[in-house]
Amino acid sequence: MPVPGPGYSITVRVEAPPSTTAAGDLTSAIGRAGGVITAFDVVESHADRIVVDITCNALSADHAGEVTETLEALPGVRVRKVSDRTFLVHLGGKIEVNSRVALANRDDLSRAYTPGVARVCTAIAENPDDARRLTVKRNAVAVVTDGSAVLGLGNIGPEAALPVMEGKAALFKKFAGVNAWPVCLDTQDTEEIIRAVELIAPVYGGINLEDIAAPRCFEIEARLREKLNIPVFHDDQHGTAIVVLGALRNALRVVDKDIADCRIVVCGVGAAGSAIIRLLQNKKPADIIAVDINGIVHAGRGDADENLRNIASTTNNEGRTGTLSDAVREADVFIGVSAPDLLSADDVASMNSDAIVFALANPDPEIDPLEAQQHATIVATGRSDYPNQINNVLAFPGVFRGLLDAHAHQITDDMMLAASNAIADVVDGERLNASFIVPSVFDNAVAPAVADAVKKAALAAKPAETASRGGSSMPWSMAEDLDY
């Protein structure tokens, strides 16, 4: 199933004899080794040799090494250097801070810093709400992690989590113009994490929790929502749930089924699975069956975990027991946020007609998408090399853009459902089909649509507050919001 991709792209600089067959020999060798060439550039030419840069995609770091060894084995060929293009992207980090104001002379400095800045500090001291309009808080989000559940890598710690959080911050800026900053905490103690976020909160207009292991993430999020007056959003939970629900809405349109008639199986009841279940319950499906490593979740299991007990009490109407295979039999929808290779083709065949399979484990899904397609009408994954990629970047930039623009103090299910509907609506009826149920992450319409929907839902939740912004100590001409 895996194919060479840009995540393992290398550029190999090699010396080769200046023969007429040199280029063909080099490209053929890479092809035999299973690499996919994306660029071939001659960088030097001499009477006795040529020097070329060959860029190719590989399956893994080990496979990239095999490609290099294959080239070195060719007669007269010498590998000078191998550059891993992924590591090159990360050299020095992926984000930076830039000034939004000119600092060209003393006048500029006097307004941006002392003495002029003192007037702004006084204004905020008199009315703390002015910080949302007069400081970076207006457009800033903290991306907070403890490094305990990073991608598919597990508990790798805060330093190793930093490249992921940098990437998240870059996506915030790229897709929604939000200034996000990584906050990687060197603790995995629940109380310390909560207190650390409390202490840094004055700088930010929102908190994006990321890659914090369950079940601690549930308590951290819940308590921070109680303590802070800014939105707290756990992307592994709510971002995933928003995009899944939007994709499912469109998938059901394709197969012409009503969610009220559907039995939905959710495999994996960690952060993502639990949030998907909770958001799905707003749509009132016929039934939801949750499955974890111990099989179908039901009240009779006697789970000690509070999250599992809550799920058991609100799902599985018929009290089913057994394995994942038992759960998916005669189900309409499978949503996997668990681990690779848990679902078989026979399992999918046992589902109801026009089955929908969202196999979202990354990088390897619960079932090979090609196998699932033999029996399911619609298949989605978290991967970019198959149709219907369920990706959180469809949600979180626009969600926070809307929250920040609304000066929201919290995020609610209504706001998340609005975001989900906005994502679904980007795929209009003319484009909707079994291979296109969610828009591309590069569709420029997505983030503005999500932001607008979330902003409207947030403003609707606080009509009294938005009707008047009295009390500001700012000059009247400065009191309006800025556009980002």
N, C-alpha and C positions, 0 to 999 in steps of 0.2 A: 504493500500500500504506500509507504513513504516514497516520495520523489525528491531528487536533489532540489534544494531551495536556497534563496538568498541568505537565510540565516547561517549557512555554512559556506559562504562565498569566499574564495581565496584568489589572490593574484600572485601568480608564480612568474618570477623573472628568470629566464633561462638563456643560456648560450647554446647555439646549435651550429652545425656546419652550414655554409652558405649554398647548399645544394637546392636544386629545383624541387626536390621532394620534402624539404625540411618542414615546411608548414603542414603538409599533409601527414607526415610522420608524427608530429607533435599532437595534432588534433585527433588523429586516429587513436593514439595511445590513451588520451584522456577519455575518449569514447569507450574504449575497451575496459577502462577502469570504472566506468559508470558515471563519470562526471558530465556536466552539461556546460558547454562553453558559452559564455555571454559576451566575451570581447577578446580580440586578438590584435595586438598592436606591436609593430616593429619599432623599437626605441633606438637601436643602433645598427649600423650596417658597415662591415669591414670586409676586406678581401678574404680573410680567413674564417670569418664567423659572422653570425647575426645574433642580436640580442632582442628577445621578444618578451612582452608582458602578456600572459594568458590568464584571463579571468574566467573562473568556472564555479558553478554551484556543486556542492557535495551533499551527502546524506547526513554526515556527522563529522566531528573533528577527526576521528579515526579514519573515516573514508577520505577526508582531505589529505591525510598523511599517505594513504595508499595511492592517491592520484599523483602526488609528488614523487613517490618512490618509483612509480611507473615511468614518469618522465626521465628520472635520473638513470634508469636502466637502459635507455636508448643509447646506441653508439654515438659517441662524440658530443653528447648533450650534458651540460652542467647546470644544475639549479643554483642560481646565485642567492635568491631570497624568496621567501614565502611570506606574504602579508595576509593576515586574516582580516577581511574587510569589515566584519562586525566589530572587532576590537578597535579598528581604526576610527569607527564612528564614535566610540566611547572615550577616546583619548582626551583627557582634560575635562571630561564631563560634557553633557549635552545642553546645558542651560546656563544662562548668565543674567546679570542684572544690568539694566540700562536706565539712565536718567530720562525722565519724560519732559524735563524742562532744560532750557539753555542755561549754561553757567559760563558765559563768555566774558563777563566783566564784573566790576564791583556792584553795579546796580542789581544784576542778576543774583549775585551772592547775598546781597542785603535783603532781598525778598525771599529767596529760597532757604536762607539760613539766617544767622543773626545779623541785625536785630529784628528783622521783620517777622521771623518765625515765631517770636514770642507772642505776637498778637493772636496767631492761630492757636498756639498752645492754650492761651487764656480762654479763647472761645470754646475749645473742647472741654476745658476744665469746668466752664460754666454750664455746658450742655454736652455731655458725653456722646449723645447721638450724632453730633456733628462730625465725629471721627469717621463715620461711614461716608461722608462727602469730602472731607478735607485731608484724608490720608489714604495710604495704600489699602487700608482695610476695605475700602469701597469695592476693590476688585481683586481681593487676595484670598486664596484658599491654602490651608495647610494640608499636605498629603502625609498622613501620620501612619507609621508602621512600627512594629517591634521586630520585624523580620522572622516571625514564627511560622508563617504559612505562605511562602513566596512562590507564586506561579505553581509549577509542578515540582518545585525543588524542596519544599518543606521548610524546616526550621534552620535557616542558614544565617540568621543574625542580622543586625542593623547595617553593618558595613556592606555585606554582600547584597542586601536588599536595595542599597542606594541606587544602582543603575536602573532598577525597575521604577523607583519613585521619581528619578530624573525623567525617565521616559514618560511617566504619567504627567509630570509637570509640563513637558514639551507638548503633549497632546492637548492639555488644557489651553495652552496659548495658541496652538495651531488652529484648533477648531472653534474656539469660543472667545479668544482674546482675554482669557482669565490668567492672572498672575498666580501661579501655584508654586509652592516651594516644598521640597522634601524635608520631612521631620522624622528622622530615623532614631528611635529611642533605644538606648542601651539598657533596657530592662524589659522583662516579660512578666512583671508583677502587676496585677490588675490595678491595685491602688496607686502605684507609682505612675502608671500610664495615665490614669484618670487625672491625677494631680498635675502631671506634666502638661497635659493638654489644657487644663484649666488655666495654668500659669501663662501659656503663650497665646491664649484665645484673644486678648485685646488687639492683637495685630491683624487678625483675620476676620473676614466676613463669612467664612464657612469652614467646616472641618470635614475632610475626606479621609475616613479610616480605610486602611488598605492592608491586606495580607496579614491580618491578625487571626490566629488560630481560634477555631471554635472549641469549646463553648465560651471561652473568655470574651470573645468579640461581642457576644450578645449583651453581657453585663456592661462592658465598657461603653458600648453605644447607648444603651438605655440610660445609664447614669449620667453620661455626658449630655444627653438630650434634656435631662431634668435640670442640670446645673448651668448650662450655657444658654445665652440669649441669641445664639447664631445656629444655623442649621448644622446638624451632624448627620453625615451620610456615609454608610459603610458600603463601598462600591461592590465588594465581593458579594454582598447580600443584595442590595437594592438595585444597583446598576444592572447586574445580571437579570434580576427579576423583571425589571422594566423592559429590557430588550426581548427576553423570552416571551413575555406576555404580548408585546407588539407583534412578534413573529408568529405566535400562535393564533392571534386574531386573524392575520392574513392567511395563514395556512388553512384555517377552518373555512374561510371564504372560498378558497380554491376547491376544497373537497365538499363544500356545501353542507357543513354540519353546524349545528347549534351547540355551543359549549354546555348548555344546560342538559344536553343529551349525552355528553361525553364522559367516559371514565378515563382519568388521567393518572399515569404512573410516574412518580418522581423518584428517581434512583439517586440516592445521596441526600442526606438530611443534615449536612453541615451548614455553613453560613449561606451559601447560594441556595441550596435546596429548601431550607427552611423559609427563606424570604420568598422564593418562588411560590411555595405552597400558600403562604399568607396572602400574597398579592392575588393569586389565582382565586382564593376563596371569596374575594370581592365580586368575582364574575359568576359565582354559584354554579360550578360544574356539577354533573350528576354525582360524581364521587372522585376523590383523590386517594390514591394508594401510595403511601410512602414506603420506600425500601432502603435499608441500610445494610451494613456488612453482616448483620444477624438476620436478615430476611425482612419480611413485611412487618411494618410497625403496627402494633395493635395494643389495646389497653391491657390485654392479658399477659404481656411480656414482663411487666413489672420493672420497666427501665428506671434506673436511678437518676438519669439525666433529665432535668426539668424541661428542657427543650423537647426531648423525645416524648415525654409524658403529655405535653401540651399538644403536640402533633397527633399523638394517638387519640386524644380526646376530641379532636375536631376533624378527623379524616376516617377513611375506611368504614363506611357506613354499614357494610355487611359483615364486618368483623373477620375479614379474610386473614388467613395465616399461610405460611410457606415461604417459598423462595421467590426470586425475581421472575423466574419462568412462570410461576403460579400467578404472580401479580399481573403480568402483561397479557395473559390469556384473555381474549375478548376485550382488551382495552382499545381505546381509540387513539390515545396519545402516549408516547414515551418521552420523558424528559430526563436525560442523564447528566448529572453534574458530579460524577463519582470517579471512576477509574477505568482503564482500558480493558477491552475484551470481556465485558461482563454479559453482553447480550449476543445471542446467536441468531443466525438467519431463521432457524426453526422457531425461535421465540417471536420474531417479527411476523412470521407466517401465521402464528396463532392469534394475532391481533385481529380486530375487526377490519372489514374492508376499508379501503382508502385510509390506511393507517398513517399516522404522522410520527416521525422519529427524530427527536432532537438529541443527538449524541454529542455532548458538549465537553467531555473530558479532553484536556489538552496536555501534551500535544497529540496523544493518541486517544481516539474516541472509544466509547463503550462497544462499538461495533464498526467494522470496516464499512464506510459509506457505500461502497459498491455492492457489498452483500446486502445491506439494508434496502438498497434501491430495488432489489429483486422482488421484494414483497410490499414495501411501503410506497405510498404515493408521493409523499414529501419527506425529504431527509435534509436535516441541517446539522452543521457541526460548528466548532469554534475555530476551524482552520480557514486560512485564506486561499487554499488551493482546491477548494470544493465550493460549489454553489451554496447560497444561503448561510453565510457566515454570521453567527450570533456573536457580536463583539460589543463589549461594554462601552467602547468609544462612541458608539451610537447614542449613548445616554448621558454619561457624566459631564461632558463639557457643556452641553445645552442645559442640563438640569441646574448646574451651578450658575451659569449665565443668568437663567431666569430667577433663581433665588437671590442672587446678588442685586439684580436690577429691581427686584421687588422689595429690597431691604428686609427680606424674610428673617424671622427669628427661629423658624423650625421648618421641617419638611414633613408632609403628611401623606397618607395613602392617596388622597385625592390628587395631590401634585404628581405623585409617581404614576398614577393611572393616566393623568393628562399627558405626561411625557411618553408613556407607552403608546397611547392613541396617536400622538403626533408622529412617532416613528412609523407606525403602521400606515398612516395617511400619506406619507411621502411616496409610498408605492401606490400609484393611482391604478384604476381598474384596467387601463390599457396595457400596463406593464406587468401586472400581477399574473404569475403562473407558478407552477410547481417548483421551478428552479429560481424564482425571484420573489421571495416573500418578505425580504428586508432590504432596505437600500444599502448601497455601498458606504463604507465608512468615509469615503472621499466625496460623497454627495454633499455639495455645499448647501443644500436645502435643509439638511437634517438638523444641525445644531440651532439655527435660527428658529425652526419650527418648534423644536423641543423647548427652547428658551421662552418663546412667546407663550406656549401652552402652560408652562410651569409658572411664569410670571402672572398670567391671568388667574390661575388657580390660587396662587399665593395671595394676590391682592384681594380676591374674593373672600379669602379666609379672614381678612382683617380690614373690613370696610371702614371702621371707625378710625383706625390708625392712618390709613391712606387718604382719608377725606381731609385731614388737616395735618400739616407738619409744623404746627406751631411750636414756639419755644426755642427755635434756632437762634443763636447769637451771631450768625453769619450775616454779612451785608446782603440786602435783598437780591442784588443782581447775581450773587454767587450761590444762592440757595437751591438752584435747580440741579437736577442730576446730570452727571456727565454721561456721554455716550461712549461705549467701548466697542 
